[in-house]
Amino acid sequence: MTDAAILPTVLIVPGLRDHVDAHWQTLLAADLEARGRKVRTVPPMGRADLDCATKVAAIEREAQAIDGPLIIVAHSGGCVMVAHWARQTTRAVHGALMACPPDFEQEMPEGYPSLQALREGGWLSVPRERLPFPNIVTASQNDPLAKFERVADLAKDWGSRLYDLGAVGHLNPASGYGAWPLAEAFIAALSRGTCDDSTSADPALTACTQPADI
């Protein structure tokens, strides 16, 4: 049996977007699958239907279809979906990478859902309970959808390990990002369970050992 066959399945949770070939989550799924890693993706559902419950139900379907341990890799609005999903699922999660969650409780730039639309879609208020699984939140210093300090506060409430990505925008093609190799390092750390242990965490990911509340 190969190492890839015994590692947790990776469940990719996109944000409020349609399928994008050049998005790092799309590229990550293809790369992991090419190396024999088990991967599932919650189908991207865009912004046409902002019903949060519909998107949470889609996560539940995919998660329950996975045998054995799973690791979630969420981006943007997908992080908020996962937080809502975590309130109601019984599915155990080995760990989660929550990349650049947006600040849905502040007005976002033109072209993104308004506060009213998000409220009507059932997104607000954003869950603040401690997530029931180990997780890493990555935050950008110049994300147009969330101030770093707001994401840090969210990470503290979620009981996350916080990783400062620097100035990477929203970590999407519009910010100049396609492939994001660091995602695989985070997945490896979560798979090993080392991001909760400051004595054995991957030296390349030293911020994984830093809780959001210090």
C-alpha positions as CSV (number, residue, x, y, z in Angstrom):
1,M,0.0,0.0,0.0
2,T,1.4,3.4,-1.0
3,D,1.7,6.3,1.5
4,A,-0.9,8.3,-0.6
5,A,-3.4,5.5,-0.1
6,I,-3.3,5.7,3.6
7,L,-3.3,9.5,4.0
8,P,-6.5,11.4,4.8
9,T,-8.6,12.2,1.8
10,V,-8.5,15.9,0.9
11,L,-11.8,17.7,0.5
12,I,-11.6,21.0,-1.4
13,V,-14.2,23.6,-0.5
14,P,-14.2,26.5,-3.0
15,G,-15.6,30.0,-2.1
16,L,-18.2,31.9,-3.9
17,R,-16.8,31.2,-7.4
18,D,-17.5,29.1,-10.4
19,H,-14.9,26.7,-11.8
20,V,-11.6,28.4,-12.5
21,D,-8.9,26.4,-14.2
22,A,-6.1,28.6,-12.9
23,H,-7.2,28.7,-9.3
24,W,-4.8,27.2,-6.8
25,Q,-7.5,24.8,-5.5
26,T,-8.1,23.5,-9.0
27,L,-4.4,23.0,-9.6
28,L,-3.9,21.5,-6.2
29,A,-6.6,18.9,-6.8
30,A,-5.0,17.9,-10.1
31,D,-1.5,17.7,-8.6
32,L,-2.6,15.6,-5.7
33,E,-4.6,13.2,-7.8
34,A,-1.7,12.8,-10.3
35,R,0.4,11.6,-7.3
36,G,-2.3,9.1,-6.2
37,R,-3.7,11.2,-3.3
38,K,-7.5,10.8,-2.7
39,V,-9.3,14.1,-3.4
40,R,-12.9,15.2,-3.6
41,T,-14.1,18.7,-4.5
42,V,-17.4,20.3,-3.4
43,P,-18.7,21.6,-6.8
44,P,-18.2,25.3,-7.1
45,M,-21.6,27.0,-7.0
46,G,-20.8,30.6,-7.7
47,R,-22.7,33.6,-6.5
48,A,-25.9,33.1,-8.4
49,D,-27.4,31.3,-5.4
50,L,-26.3,32.8,-2.1
51,D,-28.2,30.3,0.1
52,C,-25.8,29.3,2.7
53,A,-27.8,26.2,3.7
54,T,-27.5,24.9,0.1
55,K,-23.7,25.2,0.1
56,V,-23.4,23.7,3.6
57,A,-25.5,20.7,2.4
58,A,-23.1,20.2,-0.5
59,I,-20.2,20.0,1.9
60,E,-22.1,17.4,4.0
61,R,-22.8,15.3,0.9
62,E,-19.2,15.2,-0.1
63,A,-17.8,14.7,3.4
64,Q,-20.2,11.8,4.2
65,A,-19.2,10.1,0.9
66,I,-15.6,9.9,2.1
67,D,-14.4,6.7,3.8
68,G,-11.8,7.2,6.5
69,P,-10.1,10.4,7.7
70,L,-10.4,13.7,5.8
71,I,-8.7,17.0,5.6
72,I,-10.6,20.1,4.4
73,V,-8.9,22.7,2.2
74,A,-11.2,25.8,2.0
75,H,-10.7,29.2,0.5
76,S,-12.4,32.5,0.9
77,G,-16.2,32.1,1.4
78,G,-15.6,28.3,1.6
79,C,-14.0,28.9,5.1
80,V,-17.3,30.5,6.3
81,M,-19.2,27.6,4.8
82,V,-17.1,25.2,6.7
83,A,-17.7,27.1,9.9
84,H,-21.4,26.9,9.4
85,W,-21.1,23.2,8.4
86,A,-19.1,22.4,11.6
87,R,-22.0,23.5,13.7
88,Q,-24.3,20.7,12.5
89,T,-22.2,17.9,11.1
90,T,-21.4,14.7,12.9
91,R,-18.5,13.9,10.5
92,A,-15.1,13.8,12.1
93,V,-12.4,15.9,10.5
94,H,-8.7,15.3,10.8
95,G,-7.8,18.9,10.1
96,A,-8.6,21.9,8.0
97,L,-6.7,24.6,6.0
98,M,-8.8,27.8,6.0
99,A,-7.2,30.1,3.4
100,C,-8.0,33.8,3.5
101,P,-11.5,33.8,4.9
102,P,-13.4,37.0,3.9
103,D,-14.9,39.4,6.4
104,F,-18.6,38.9,5.6
105,E,-19.6,41.2,8.5
106,Q,-18.2,44.3,6.7
107,E,-19.2,45.7,3.4
108,M,-17.0,44.2,0.7
109,P,-15.9,45.9,-2.6
110,E,-18.2,46.4,-5.5
111,G,-18.9,43.2,-7.4
112,Y,-19.0,41.1,-4.2
113,P,-22.2,40.2,-2.2
114,S,-23.6,43.0,-0.1
115,L,-24.2,42.7,3.7
116,Q,-27.9,42.6,3.0
117,A,-27.5,39.8,0.4
118,L,-25.4,37.7,2.8
119,R,-27.8,38.3,5.6
120,E,-30.7,37.2,3.5
121,G,-28.7,34.1,2.4
122,G,-28.2,33.0,6.0
123,W,-24.5,33.7,6.3
124,L,-24.7,36.1,9.2
125,S,-23.7,36.1,11.8
126,V,-20.5,34.3,11.0
127,P,-20.0,31.4,13.4
128,R,-17.4,32.3,16.1
129,E,-17.4,29.0,18.1
130,R,-14.2,27.1,18.4
131,L,-14.0,24.6,15.5
132,P,-14.1,21.0,16.6
133,F,-11.0,20.0,14.7
134,P,-7.4,21.2,14.3
135,N,-7.2,24.0,11.7
136,I,-4.8,26.5,10.2
137,V,-6.1,30.0,9.1
138,T,-3.9,31.8,6.6
139,A,-4.3,35.6,6.3
140,S,-3.1,38.2,3.9
141,Q,-1.8,41.6,4.8
142,N,-3.5,43.3,1.9
143,D,-6.6,41.2,1.2
144,P,-9.3,43.4,-0.3
145,L,-12.0,41.2,1.3
146,A,-10.7,41.3,4.9
147,K,-8.3,43.2,7.1
148,F,-5.6,41.1,8.6
149,E,-6.7,42.0,12.2
150,R,-10.2,40.9,11.5
151,V,-9.1,37.5,10.2
152,A,-6.7,37.2,13.2
153,D,-9.7,37.8,15.5
154,L,-11.7,35.2,13.7
155,A,-8.8,32.7,13.9
156,K,-8.6,33.3,17.7
157,D,-12.3,32.5,18.1
158,W,-12.0,29.4,15.9
159,G,-9.1,28.1,17.9
160,S,-6.9,28.2,14.8
161,R,-3.2,28.3,14.2
162,L,-2.6,31.6,12.3
163,Y,-0.2,31.9,9.4
164,D,0.7,35.3,8.0
165,L,1.1,35.0,4.3
166,G,2.3,38.6,3.8
167,A,0.9,40.7,1.0
168,V,-0.8,38.2,-1.3
169,G,-4.1,39.9,-2.0
170,H,-6.9,37.4,-1.8
171,L,-4.7,34.5,-2.9
172,N,-6.5,34.1,-6.2
173,P,-5.8,34.6,-9.9
174,A,-7.0,38.2,-9.7
175,S,-4.2,38.8,-7.2
176,G,-1.6,37.1,-9.4
177,Y,-1.8,33.6,-7.9
178,G,-2.2,30.3,-9.6
179,A,-0.4,27.4,-8.1
180,W,0.2,27.7,-4.3
181,P,2.8,25.1,-3.3
182,L,2.6,26.1,0.4
183,A,-0.9,24.5,0.5
184,E,0.7,21.0,0.2
185,A,3.0,21.8,3.1
186,F,0.1,22.8,5.3
187,I,-1.8,19.6,4.2
188,A,1.3,17.5,5.1
189,A,1.5,19.1,8.5
190,L,-2.2,18.6,9.2
191,S,-1.9,15.0,8.0
192,R,0.9,14.3,10.5
193,G,-1.0,16.2,13.2
194,T,2.1,18.4,13.9
195,C,0.5,21.8,13.8
196,D,-0.8,21.3,17.3
197,D,2.6,20.4,18.8
198,S,5.2,23.1,19.0
199,T,7.9,20.5,19.6
200,S,7.4,18.6,16.4
201,A,5.9,21.0,13.9
202,D,7.5,21.2,10.5
203,P,10.4,23.8,10.8
204,A,9.3,25.3,7.5
205,L,5.9,26.1,9.0
206,T,7.0,27.6,12.3
207,A,3.9,29.9,12.4
208,C,1.8,26.7,12.6
209,T,3.0,26.5,16.2
210,Q,1.7,29.9,17.0
211,P,-1.9,30.0,18.3
212,A,-4.0,33.0,17.1
213,D,-4.4,34.2,20.7
214,I,-0.8,35.0,21.6
